Amino acid sequence: MVLVTGGTGLVGSHLLLHLIENGENVRAIYRNESNIQKTKSVFELYKKTDLFEKIEWLEADILDVPSLETAFNTIDYVYHCAALISFDPKDEEGLRKTNIEGTANMVNFSLAREIKKFCFVSSIAALGDLAPHETCITEETDWNPEKPHSDYAISKYGAEMEVWRAHQEGLDVIIVNPGVILGPIPKTKSKQQGSAELYIKVANGLPFYTLGSTGFISVDDVVKTMYQLMKSDIKNERFTLITDNIVFKDILDTIADVLKVKKPHLHAKPILMNFLWIADGIFSTLFFQKRRLTKATAKASYSKNLYSNEKIKTALGTVFLDVHQYIKDISKL
């Protein structure tokens, strides 16, 4: 049997669908029963509602050791997708606890129960920092602790260290480092996270664009690749998962075209982004609001990072979906 954490999130819900479509017996843990509806809505979107009933749901928490005792019963393989994603400095403690301590609990149980293979969903944020002579970030790029990193990046890097520690103690592992993961376009304009939040902002008339770039990939490609890696003889490796390095403006324009709304038309240069994150910090402090723009996210918006996907393409012969076409196709569902 397969255990999936984070099954109510973007990656986890699509992974559950992919696993069941491939005949796997699946157990998914949840913290809040109301969140299960998010996963059901994914199955409904793809007209696979009948498969949703095949998931064995169990209330548990990666930070609650007693609940994991039951979750790991009869489990052979683990996909650890659960994580806290935030770039708000106020969430530092929560990020470290959920992402590092939670992952430590998962690998410790995997060792104790002699799990056959463990897949951890990390992030390109946990990859290394370019040296002066380097131009492209790969799985081998060294992490430089002297460089500034977001609390989220540090927490995912720390989580990876827990996975590698478990590998040294005998656990077979796979780590994937996806770029920005694009999923379905939300049906409502309510508060969203990740790529869904990006869709909503454009739909609401986002006026600004930036010329920074990063790696993008569809959620379909992420879960398919995870499954292929877990089914293969490959083990104790990490893989960067991106389709391509794309300028943010290009992604925003594609989303705007699909949604039939005005494209962002004002170039937010670095000096403006830096002013905005400072202003947002002051506003959030004065009015006790959640940060909408932080130093880390502002910097990422104009940084031009290049990531290599050569390792995964060589290992599996993977051909990824064009993300612009993915956005167009997913809008038709």
Protein Blocks (a to p, Z undefined) as FASTA:
>chain_A
ZZdehklbmklmmmmmmmmmnopacddddfblklmmmmmmmmmmnopmmmmmmpccdddd
fklmklmmmmmgoiabdcdfbdcddfbfklmmmmmmmmmmmmmmmmmmmmmnopabdcdd
ddfklmccddfkbcbdcfklccdfkbccdfklmmmmmmmmmmmmmmmnopacdddddddd
dddddfbfcdcehjllmmmmmmnopabdcfbdcddddfklmmmmmmmmmmmmbehiacdd
dfbdcdfklmmmmmmmmnopacdfbdcdfklmmmmmmmmmmmmmmnopacfbdfklmmmm
mpccdddfklmmmmnopacddfklmmmmmmmZZ
